[in-house]
């Protein structure tokens, strides 16, 4: 990498995460976001009464579309009642949305265009809007634009039963018609990932998350108690076991499937943020907030019609490491998004296959054995939850908190797979 100004990542706050239609179901995405933003800027973790000043940019995202909001960054900032002169924009990269927000800001910091940015995302799966058919929408619009009640009635009588079809958003690929779970079932079969390995990984995620919560690891990353209906994540199951998960039925392929509700991340409500700053911008944040350096990032893509939908991180990771002269062993912490336990295990198996890495990523360097024992020490998305656009900021903040406690020069890779066949990975370094 050419020399450029140091770019720093600071962990931000997040809401508790809850399953769809549960504890946070009465909050839309705006109402989920506002407390996270307000408490990040004013009155938390050593922030003075006047709040954090000198914010140059807000980048926010949400994957599930809504008719009422287009520029999420601007609308959540205005609803938070903060300085209206701060510009804001919206970014979407499916499950990697708030990581894309962070690296977009990092790129601008790296060329001296800004010093401090608040980056994040939100998903209210419970508030997903249902759309009307195109013909129904057109006829209603024409009726609403009619010059008189009589003309409006003339438009409405044109409605037919066939117009009443509803457009219910589905978690599936537009190009293939398959759900993400169906695609991952195919990946698990292609890479020969057995059901018991997936269940063991999922149980480890729940146990690690529960242990971290009991140790207070998440407390500095969550908004103040009493902000929402619950004060902590409600999805982790500390008492789950491989035996319990083995009783669950396959969720996506009833005949041959290995993916279940127990070894997959659930549909989740939640919001999260993080900070990206230059050395100058870092001085505007409380000294008590841990910082790490953003060294580099990589985005890769595959064709979801012909390849494993969520395998792209296994292409991005070798490219990122090779460009920085690193091997797997040089990375002391791996934060890998757990859309499904099977997807993580497929990614690891691909990274361990030297011929596959050479063919797909073009990297011919000897990267070594993959350190499976360094993955997600404080749990991951299977146990914590996965509000699509919030997950990137959640993982980055969690990784920064973990990494900041390690010796200077320790490195972490954060990896997120995303719909559309995308993989977004970021390289972080502790600064001591």
N, C-alpha and C positions, 0 to 999 in steps of 0.2 A: 504493500500500500504506500502511495506517496505521502510525504509529510503533510499533515493538516492539523488544525487546532484540536486540542483534546475535547472530546465530547463526553459528558457525564450523564448517567442515568440515576435518578433518585426514586426509590419506591414511593408510590402514592397510596391513597386510601381506596377502599372498596366497600360496597355494601356486603352484608351477608348474602350467600347464594342459597336459593331454595328451588325445589322442583316446581315445574309448571303447575298452575292452579292450586298452589298451596299457600304458604305464609305471606308471600309478596304479591298475591294475585290481584289486589285492589289498586296497585300502582302501575301506571303506564310508564313508558321508557323515560319520559321527561321527569316524572316525579321520582323515579328511581335514581336518576342522574344528579338531580339538584343537590341533595345533601352531600353526596360524594365530592362534588365540586366546591360547594360552600365550605365544608370542613377542611378541604385540602388547602384552600386559600386563606381562610380566616379562622383563627382560634383553635388550632390543633397542633400538637407536637411542637410546642415551643414557638408557634407563630404569634406575633404580637397582636394587639387589639386592632391595629390598622390593616392587618393581613399582609400577604406577600405582594409586594409591588414590582413593577417592571416586567410584567408578563407580556411577552411579545406576540404570542400566538396560542390559540386553543385549537386542537384537532380532536374531533370526536366522531364516533361512527356507530351505526346500528345496521345489522344485516337484514332483519325483517322489515319490509317496507310499510309505510303508513301514509295515509292521505293527508295528514295534518302537518307533517314536518318533512322538509327536504334537506335543509342545511342544519344537521343536528348540532354541529359545533356552535353555531351562532345561537340557536334557539335555547339550548341548555344553559349557555352562558348568560343570556338575557334573563331566563327564568331564575337563575341563581342570584340575580340582583347585583352583579358585580360590575366593574368598570366597563361601560358600553363602548369605550374607545379601543378595546382590545379586539383585534380581528380574529375571526374563527373560520374554520372550514371543516368539511365532512369528508371522510375517506371510508372506503369499503373494500375489504379484501377477504370477505367471508370470515372464517374462524380466525384468521390472522389480522383482522381489522385494526385492533389497537396496537399490535406490533408494527403494522404498516404505518400507523400514525406516528409511532415513536421513531422509526427509521427515517420517515419523511422529515420529521423535525431534526433528527441527527444530521441528515444531509445538509440542511440549511445552516445548522450550527457549524458544521465542518467547513463551510465556505464563508463564514462570518456574516451571514444574513440575519441571524437572530441569536439571542443569548439565553432565553428561557421560554419553554413551551410546556403547556399542560396537555397531555395526550391520554385518550381513553376511549371507552365505548360502553354500550349498554344493550341489553336485550330484555324485553318484557315479553316472553313467550306467551304469558297468560293473556296479554292484550293484543294478540295477533288479530288483525282486521281481515274480514272476509270480503272479497270483491264481488261485483256483479258482472254478468256477461257483458260483452261489448255492445250487443244490440239493446239490452236492457238499459245500460248506462246512456247510450245515445238517445233513446226515446225519453228517458227521464230528463236528460239535459235539455232536449228540445221543448219539453213541456214546461220546464222551469224558465226557459227563455221566451216563452210565448207571450204575445202582447195582451192577451185577455184570458179569462177563465175558460171561455168557449174554445179558444185555440188550444189551450193546454189540454182540455178534455179530448180534443180531436187527436192529439198526439198519444195520450194515455190509452185510448181505445185500440191503438195499434199494437199494444202489448199482447204477446202470445205466450202460452205456457212454456214453450221452448226457450223464451227469453229469461226465464226465472232460474236458470242454472247459476249456482254460486261458485265463485272462484276461491276455493279454500287453499291457502298456501301449504305446500308439501315440502318436506325435507328430501328433495330428490334432485338429481341432475337434469337440467333442461335438455342437454344433448343426448342423454341416454334413457331418460325416463325411470331410472333406477334410484332407489334411495341410497343414502350414504352407507347404511347398514348392509344393503344388498351388495354394494360394491366391495365392502370390507369382507363380507363372506367369501367373495370370489378371491380376494387377496389371501385370506386365511387358507383357502384350499390350494391356491397356487404355491404358497410358501410353506405349506404343510405345518400350520400352527394348530396344535390340538386344543380341544376344549379345556382340558385340565390345566394347561399352561396359561391360558387366558384367565381362568378362574383364580389361579394362584397369584397372577399379577394383580388382578383386581382386589383380592383380599389384602395383599401387601399395600396397595394404595390406600385402602380404608384404614388399615392399622397405622400406617405412617402418618396419615392425616390426623387421626385421633390422638396419636402420641404428641404430634406437634401442637395441636390445640391444647392438650393438657399441660404442655410445657410453656404455654403462653406465646408461642411463636407468632401466631396470627394476630394477637391483640393490637400491636402497633400498626397493622395493615388494615384494620377494620375501623369504620366510623364509630363515633361515640355510642356507648350503650344507650338504648332508648330512642335511637333515631328511627328505627324501623320496628315492625311488629316482633322481630326476633333480633337477638344481639349477636348470633353466631351462625355459621353454616349449619343447615339442617339435614344435609344429605349424607354425611359420613356415618358409617355403621361400624363402630368399634367392636361389636360382638359378632360380626359376620365371619363366615368360615368357608373353606373350600367345599365342605360337605353341604352347607346351606345353599351355596350358589349352584352346586351340581344338580339340585332339584328343580331349577328353573327351566322353563321351556325355551327353545330357540325363538328369537324374536323376529328374524327376517327370512329364515328358510326353515319351515316347519319340518321338512323331511331330513335334510342333511346338515342343517345349520349348527354352528358352534357359538354364535354371538347371542347373548341374552341380555335382559335388563340389568343383570348383575355385573357383567363384564363390559358394559358400554356406559358412556357418559350419558346422564339423563338430560332431557330438555329442561332448561334452567332459566330463572329470572335473576338478574343482577347487573351491577354497574361497577366499573373499576377504572383507575387512572394511574399514571406515573408522570414523572417530570423528566424532561431532557434539557440539559443546560451546558453552556460554555463555562469556562473558569469564572468569567465575570458574572454570568447568570447564577452560578452556584452560590455566590456570596449573598444572593437574595433569599436563599432558603435557610431554614434553621440549621445550625451546626450539628444538632442532634440527629438529623436525618442521615442515614448511611448513604454513601455514594459509591458507584463503580464506574469504570470507564467503558464506553462503547467503542470497541476496536473495529468492528467490521460487521457486515451482514450480507446475505445472499438470498435471492429468490429464484426458485426453479419451477418448471412446469412440465407436465406430461399430458398426453392426449387421453382423457378419461374414457374415450370410446374404445381404446385398444390396450391401455395399460392400467395398472392398479391405481385407483383414484387417489389414494392418500399416501403414495410412495414417494412423492417428489422431495420430501426432506432428505431422503437417502441419496439424492442427487446433489442437493444444495450443500449438505454437510461436508462431503469430501472436497468440493470446490472451495468452500470457505476455509477449511483447514489447510489445504495445499497452498492457497494464495498467501497464507500467513506462516507457512513453514512449520505447521504443527501436525502432530499425530493424535490418535484417540487418547493415548496415555497422557498427553499434555493437558487434557481437559479434566479438571478435578471435580466438576459438577455438570451434570447433564439434566436440563429441565426440558422434558419432552412432553408435549401436550398429549393427553390420553383421550382422544375421541373415542377410541375403543382399545381395550387391552390388546386385541389382535393386531391393530394397526401399529402399535408401538413395537410389538414382537416382530412383525413383518419388516419394519424399518431397521431394527437391529440386525435381523438376519441378512437383509440386503447389504448393510454396511460391512458385515463380516465376509461377504462374498466378493473377493477381489476382482474376479472377472466381470461380475455384474457392475461393480463400481467403475471399472475402466470403460466398459461399453457405454454405460448410461451417463456418467458424469465427465468422462474424458480425463479423469485423474489416474495417473499411472504410479503415483507415489505409494510407498509402503506405509500404510496408516496404522498397522499393528492390530492387536486384539482389542475388541470393544469391551470397555469396563462396565459390565452390566450392574455392578454393585454401586455405581455412582449416579444412578438415575432417581430423580424425584425423591430425595430423602425425606421431604416433608409432605408427601402426598401429591396427587395430581387430579386431573379432571374427572376421572371415573368416580372418585370419592367426593371431591369438592364441588363439582358441577361445572357446567359449560354454557354460560350465556354467551353466545357466539362472539359478538363484538367486544365483550368485556374480557375474554379469556387472555388475550395477548398482554394486556396491562396487568392482569392478575399474576400471570406467570413471570413477567419481567420484574414486577415488584417483589415477588416471592424470591426469585433468583438473586436479585440485588441484595436483599436482606440476608440470605444465606451466604452469598459470596463476600459481602463486606466484613464478615467475621473471620475470614481466612487470611493467611499471609499475603502481603503485597505481591502482585504478579500472578496470583491464582486465576485460572481462567474457567469460564463457564460457557457452554453452548445452550441457547434456548431455541427449541425447534417446535414449529407449529405446522401441521398439515391443514389444508383448507380445501373446501369444495371447488370444483372446476379443475382439479388436478394440480393445485399449487402447493408449494412448500416454502416457508419463510423462516430463516434461521438467523440468529444474531450471536455474535461473539462478544463476551463481556470479560473485564479484568478487574480484580480487586486493586485498590490503591493504598491499602494499609491504613 
